[in-house]
Amino acid sequence: MSVQIGNIDLGEFPLLLAPMEDVSDPPFRYVCKQHGADMMYTEFISSEGLIRDAAKSLKKLDIFEYERPIGIQIFGSDIEHMREASAISSQAGPDLIDINYGCPVKNVACRGAGASLLQDIDKMVAMTKAVVEATHLPVTVKTRLGWDDNTKNVQEVAMRLQDVGIKALTIHGRTRAQMYKGSADWTLIREIKKNPLINIPIFGNGDIDSPEKAAAWRMEYGVDGMMIGRAAIGYPWIFREIKHYFKTGQHLDKPTFAERIDACRTHLVKSIEWKGPKTGVFEMRRHYSNYFKGIDNFKEYRMKLVTAGTFEELEEILHEIEHNPKFENYVHSVEI
Ligand SMILES: Cc1cc2nc3c(=O)[nH]c(=O)nc-3n(C[C@H](O)[C@H](O)[C@H](O)COP(=O)(O)O)c2cc1C
């Protein structure tokens, strides 16, 4: 059975790329889309920034046709500002608007936005209603299990947000207090999915990092799809590997070394296209170690990659890496 969000048909058991600040920008989304992500989101965008016309926030609204379906994720603490941000984001032409009620970091959650709304469900409901009213697009929500171990209220959240019109819910199986520590626990996600009163798609999120785990958790928790974040960083093949495993029960071959260099180069080219040569080269630096994670004797090249200042220099280094016989038989494995 196909998963539907409004009029968006996501096929059976979609794999979503998680919104990740400073990571899931258009260049990264390009490589994830190439390798099988079924739906993607922008990094979270501050409603205050959008209203103030802050250049950084507006830039994050950039989306491209080949990315569809894509959601713009917004966050904030003020209901009227979120209403406005919903309208502004809709004009950028995404397929849906997503609200972040999951961000645990201090300067978001302690300013009344992100996961802090888990402490005030009435306000969360009112905010969601305002966002839904301000757009013609489907609205989805991403949240956590609750604020902490004593207040895992995501069941109430699911019911009440469905009532005010959200079209899908993604749940990260951690509380705010856990931040990113410990392991994700999807037990409550299964309970929500089983609740006969819940009829919107429920996506599970947290710690999916291999085809085996994806297949096992799909069976165990009965979710409608999964959202993947960290495992896709430097390893966009995770999407197609999981899909292949679902279909055949077999492992797809790991990407070759040449494929990995190719993905890294594409990421770099897209980064420069979208950010310009200076920022494009600079911001790509955080990605090299991910594309080449776990390779012995790579330090020297890593240093070269993160200090090179131009595309031409980087091209030369990548070319050198590609033709260095010492990496010939290298096969990448996902490590988180
Ligand atoms: C670097 C980084 C940035 C993130 N930024 C966002 C964000 O902007 N919006 C959001 O909803 N979640 C954000 N998250 C959380 C992820 O979307 C996801 O919920 C979390 O990483 C758990 O999934 P994973 O185990 O597949 O990575 C971020 C996570 C990381 C690691």
The ligand as a Tripos MOL2 file, in Angstrom:
@<TRIPOS>MOLECULE
LIG
   31    33     1     0     0
SMALL
NO_CHARGES

@<TRIPOS>ATOM
      1 C1         24.0170   17.4310   12.5740 C.3       1 LIG1
      2 C2         22.5570   17.2250   12.8550 C.ar      1 LIG1
      3 C3         21.6640   18.2470   12.6040 C.ar      1 LIG1
      4 C4         20.3020   18.0760   12.8520 C.ar      1 LIG1
      5 N1         19.4260   19.0740   12.5210 N.ar      1 LIG1
      6 C5         18.0830   18.8400   12.6080 C.ar      1 LIG1
      7 C6         17.1440   19.7770   12.0970 C.ar      1 LIG1
      8 O1         17.4920   20.8250   11.5480 O.2       1 LIG1
      9 N2         15.8220   19.4750   12.2210 N.ar      1 LIG1
     10 C7         15.3820   18.3080   12.8110 C.ar      1 LIG1
     11 O2         14.1740   18.0640   12.8930 O.2       1 LIG1
     12 N3         16.2600   17.4160   13.3010 N.ar      1 LIG1
     13 C8         17.5840   17.6310   13.1820 C.ar      1 LIG1
     14 N4         18.4590   16.6660   13.5860 N.ar      1 LIG1
     15 C9         17.9440   15.3750   14.0700 C.3       1 LIG1
     16 C10        17.7970   14.3800   12.9160 C.3       1 LIG1
     17 O3         16.8420   14.8300   11.9880 O.3       1 LIG1
     18 C11        17.3770   12.9890   13.4360 C.3       1 LIG1
     19 O4         16.1590   13.1080   14.1160 O.3       1 LIG1
     20 C12        18.4150   12.3920   14.3750 C.3       1 LIG1
     21 O5         19.7210   12.5470   13.8800 O.3       1 LIG1
     22 C13        18.1320   10.9040   14.6200 C.3       1 LIG1
     23 O6         18.1450   10.1730   13.4240 O.3       1 LIG1
     24 P1         19.4360    9.3160   12.9580 P.3       1 LIG1
     25 O7         19.7620    8.3690   14.0890 O.co2     1 LIG1
     26 O8         18.9830    8.6030   11.7200 O.co2     1 LIG1
     27 O9         20.5350   10.2790   12.7190 O.co2     1 LIG1
     28 C14        19.8320   16.8430   13.3900 C.ar      1 LIG1
     29 C15        20.7380   15.8290   13.6640 C.ar      1 LIG1
     30 C16        22.0830   15.9960   13.4010 C.ar      1 LIG1
     31 C17        23.0370   14.8600   13.6800 C.3       1 LIG1
@<TRIPOS>BOND
     1     1     2 1
     2     2     3 ar
     3     2    30 ar
     4     3     4 ar
     5     4     5 ar
     6     4    28 ar
     7     5     6 ar
     8     6     7 ar
     9     6    13 1
    10     7     8 2
    11     7     9 ar
    12     9    10 ar
    13    10    11 2
    14    10    12 ar
    15    12    13 ar
    16    13    14 ar
    17    14    15 1
    18    14    28 ar
    19    15    16 1
    20    16    17 1
    21    16    18 1
    22    18    19 1
    23    18    20 1
    24    20    21 1
    25    20    22 1
    26    22    23 1
    27    23    24 1
    28    24    25 2
    29    24    26 1
    30    24    27 1
    31    28    29 ar
    32    29    30 ar
    33    30    31 1
@<TRIPOS>SUBSTRUCTURE
     1 LIG1         1 GROUP 0 **** ****
